[in-house]
């Protein structure tokens, strides 16, 4: 069903009237049901949970200031999506394109080490499942992509390769199910321009997406299989069992670590990396299972003997292929003073304006320490 044909409830109309009269609390209550889906929309557009929060806050402010001009010819949802889309487009103009390490350059020789990080704003960021507010399935019969698969890492990364207007058109039409006319109205263009942009966008997306989405893969596995993979990884990392970790991976698996540009490919490359660095015996690991981008994930912690606790190190998002892990995207979540031992190139000190890596665990509601000592 088209968003513009969705009628407002009586309660929503009452709250809108109160908000038009200057009642900020009523406005907050009327926009709250749309928070999760609008946040997810901004994330698809921007590839960053932090930027998406900025965009949502700006969307809410613009909606509040422009509420008097909302005449109800479209639904409130459609109006809010128009504001959120154009807010995101404005941000895209001022911020660099975001990618994943495997899109940034070729695989790294593990003998060369992890290397140094690039600036944070280069990288796609993970997004907490709990903040999505998304149902399973499609937003509307006109949509081509499921809501949850549209926030998978591969999909969000592919979107970032599209020019901004193509990105917006594809999301509004193929993910959210807006009509071509509604998309044209939102982007202040013509239906012909929208259809042309969609044709080009679909070609780019189809070339970059894997054959199966993670939602399709996860539905083919039962929960126990997924749980066994996650728990097997956590146990093997805790014990330093390189063979076991490698056995969980597909033959052509990839392991990346944003904000580092380096990534390692295949069993041999990943084994060498594990033996030289995380499973060299210099670290002791603790873990908490998590979810990100509709995919299984693991939060990794390193033991800090001087504090007597484990501290956050990285959020590892798994991309599965059948019952094997095709890709581990390990978002490093600590700054320089938390990286040990000194053989690893340390992350440089980061000014407060770019310190999003310190926010990953907090954004996911993960504990900032684990107290149990290593076995």
N, C-alpha and C positions, 0 to 999 in steps of 0.2 A: 504494500500500500504506500502511495506517495506521502511524503511527510506533510505536504501542504494540505492534504485532505484529512489530516488527523484533527478532529475537533478538540478544542480545549474543554476541559472539565469545568463544571460550575465552580469548584473550589479554585481552580487556576485562574478563572476569570475574576473571581473576587479578590484574589491576591494581586492580580495585575492592576486592578482598579486602585487598591490600597497603595501599591507601589507607585503608581502614577501620581498619587497624592503626596508622595514624599516619604512613604513608610519603607525604610531600608530593610527592616526585619522581614516584611512581606516580600520584598524583592529577593532577599536571600532564600526564603522558603520556596519561591516560585522557580528559582534557577537551580536549586540543589538537586532535584531529580535528574538533571541533565549533566551534572558535574562529571561523572565518570566517563560517559560517552564523549563529551566534548574534550576532556583531557586526553582520551585515547586518540581522538581525531587530530588534535594538535601534535601529539607524539608521532603519528604517522607522517604528518606534514614535515616535522622538524627533526625526527630521529633522535631526540634528546628528551629525557624525562624532565630535566631541569628547564630547558627551553619551553617545553610543553606547559609547565606550571606557570612560567612567565606569560605565555600566550593566553592561558585560561584566565589568569587574573586580569590581563588587559582586556580580554573579551567581556568579562563580567563588568568591568568599569565602563567600557563603551556601551554595553547594553543598558546599564543604569542611567548613563547620561543621555542615551538616545531613546529611552522608553516612551517618552511623549510622542515620538514620531512613529512608534509601532502601532499600526492601525488595524492589525488583525487580518489583513487580506491573505497572508500566509500563516502557517502555524507558528507558534512561538519557537518550536524546535527548529524549523526551517530558518527563521530569522536569526536565531542564535548561531546556527551553523554557518550562515553567511558571514556574520561578524567574526567568528572564530577562524574561518578560512582566510579572510582578508587580513586579519591580524597576523596569522602565520605567514602569509605571503610577504607582508611588510618585514617580518623578522628574517625571512630567508634572504631578502635583499641585503641585509646587514651582517649576515653570519656565514661562515664558510660551509661548503657541502660536507656532510658527514659520511664516513665510510667505515667498513670493518677492515682489519689488517690484511685479510686475504684479497681485498679489492685494491689495496694501496700499493702492493708490490709483490715480488716473487717470494717463495718460501726461503727461509733462512738456513744456512749451514749451522747446525747446532754447535760446532766447534767455535763459531764466532761469538757465542754467548747471546744473551737476551737483548743487548744493545741499549740505547737510550730512548726515553719516551719522546714523543712529539707533543705538541700542545694539545690539551684535552679536547678543544672544540672541533678537532678533526674527526672524532670518533662517534659512531652510533653508540647510544647508551642503552642499558637494559631497562625494562619497565615492569613494575610489580603487578602480578596478576590481580591482587586485591584492589588496585586502583582503577582497573579497566572499566568495571561496571558493564561488562559485555556478556550477552547471552551466547549460547551455542547456536550455530546455524547462520542464516542469512538475515540481513536487516530488512530486506524487502524482496518480493519476487523478482524485481528487476536487477538485483545485485548478482554479480558473478563470483564474488569471493566471500567466504564466511567471515563473520566479524572477528572471531578469534584467530583465524589464520592471517588476518590482515595486520596483526601486531606481532607476528613471528619475526625473529631477527632477520631471516633471509628476505622476507617481504618488505620490511621496513628499510633494510639496506638497499634493496632493489629500487624502492621508491625514490631514494635520495639521488639516484642517477638520472632522474627525469627532470627536465626544466620545470620550474615552479608551477606554471599554469597547467602543464600536462599532469603533474602530480595531483594538483587540486581536482582537476576534471576527473581523473581516474578514481580517486578516492570517493568523491561525491557521487559519481554515477555507478561505478562497479562495486564499491564496498557498501555505500550507504543507500543506494537504490533511488537517488533523486532522478527525476526525469531530465532529459537533455535540456528542456526549456528552463527548468529550475536551476540547473547548473549554469546555463547561460546567464540567467538573472543574477545568480550569486557572484559570477565572475565579470559581470557587466560586459558581456560579449554576445555573439550570435550562436544559434544552434549549429550552424554550419562550422563555425570555428571550434565549438566544443567537439563535434563529431570528428573533425580533422585531428584535433589534439588527442582524442581517445585512440584513434587508429595508430598514431605514432607511439603513444604510451603503452598500449597493449603489446606491441612488437618488442619494445625494450624490456618490459616486465617478463614476458614469456621467455625471452632469451636468458634472463638472469635467475629465474626461479628454478628450484629443483623439480623433478617430475612429480614428487608427492609432497604435499604440505606436511608439517608436523602434526596437525590435527588428524589428518588421514592416517599417518603412521601410528600415532598414539591410540587411535581407535582400533587398529589392527592388533595391538598388544593389549593384554589385560593389565590391570593395575599392578598385579603381583610381579609381572615381568619388568615393568618400569621401576618398581620399588627395588627389585633385586639388582638391577643395573646401578641404581643410585647408591644403594647400601654396599654393593661390591666395590664401587669406586672409593667410597669413604673408608672402608676397611683396608683396602689395598694401599691407599695413600697413608693412612695412619701407620701401617706396618712397614712402609717403605718397599712394597712388593712391586717392582717394576714390571715383572712378567705378567702379573695379574692385571695391572692397569692396561698394559698393551693388549692383553687378550680381550678386553672389553671394547676395543676400537676396531672400526672398519679398516681394511687394508690401506685405503687412501685417505685416512682420517687427517684432520688438520687441528692444530692447537695454537691459538693466538692469545695475546695478553694486552689488550688496549689499557693504558695509553702507549705501550710499546708497539712499534711498527713491525717487530719481528713476529714470524709465525713458522711453525714446524710442520712438516708434511710426511705422512706415511709412518709405518711401524718403526723403520730404522731411524728416521729423523727424530721422532718423538721419544723413542727409547733413549737415544743419546742425550737429548735434552733433559729427560727425567733423571738419568744417571748423573749428569753433570751438575744439575741444579736442584729442583725441588726434592728429589729422592736421593740426594748424595749422602744423606746422613747428617747434614748440617742443620736441618730443620726438623721440628716435630709438629705434626699437624693434628688439628681438631676440626670437626665439621658439623654443619647443621643443614638438613635438607631444606630446599626452598623451591619456589616457582617463579619464573620470569618469562614474559612474552608468550605465555601459554605453553611453555616448555619446562621440563624438569631442570632443576639447578641445584647446586651445592655451594653453600657459603663456607669458605676455608679460613681457618684461623691458625696463626703460628704461635708456638709457646714462647713466652717471654719470661725466662727464669728470674730476672731481676725483679719482676712484678709478681711472679707466681700465678700468672693467668695466661690464657690464650688471647691474642688480639686479632682483629679482623685483618685479612690479607687480600682476599679476592672473592668475587662472586662468579662461579663457573656455570655457564649456561650450556646445556647439552642439546645438540641437534642429533636426533636419532635416524638411523637408516636400518629398518628392520629391527633386530634385537641387538645391534651394535651402535656404538657412538660414532657418528660421522664427523662431528666437530665439537670441540670444547672451546668456547669463547670465555676466557678468564679475565674478567674485568678487575684489574688491580685496584684495590680500595684503600690503600694506605700510602702515606707520603714518605719522604726520605728517611725520617728517623725510625721508621718501623720496618725497614728492609734489612735483613741480615742473611748471610754473612757478607763481608765487604767485597767478596769476589763478584757479586751481582752488581751491575751498574745501578746506582741508586737513582731514584726519581729526584729531580731537582726540587728545591723549595718552591712552593707555589704561592703566588699572591692570593689574598682572599677571594678576589673576583673570579679566579679560575679553579678554586679548590673543590670541584664537584666530586673528585674521587673519595674525599673524606665523607661524603654524604650518602654513598651508595647503601651502606648497611642501615643507616638510619631511615632512608627512604623505604627500604624493604621491611622495616620493623624488626630487623635482626639484632640480637644482643651485641653489645660492644665489647663483650669479653665472655670467655668460657673458663670456669674455675677449676675443673677437674685436671689434675696433673697427668702427664703422659704415662701410659702403662709401661 
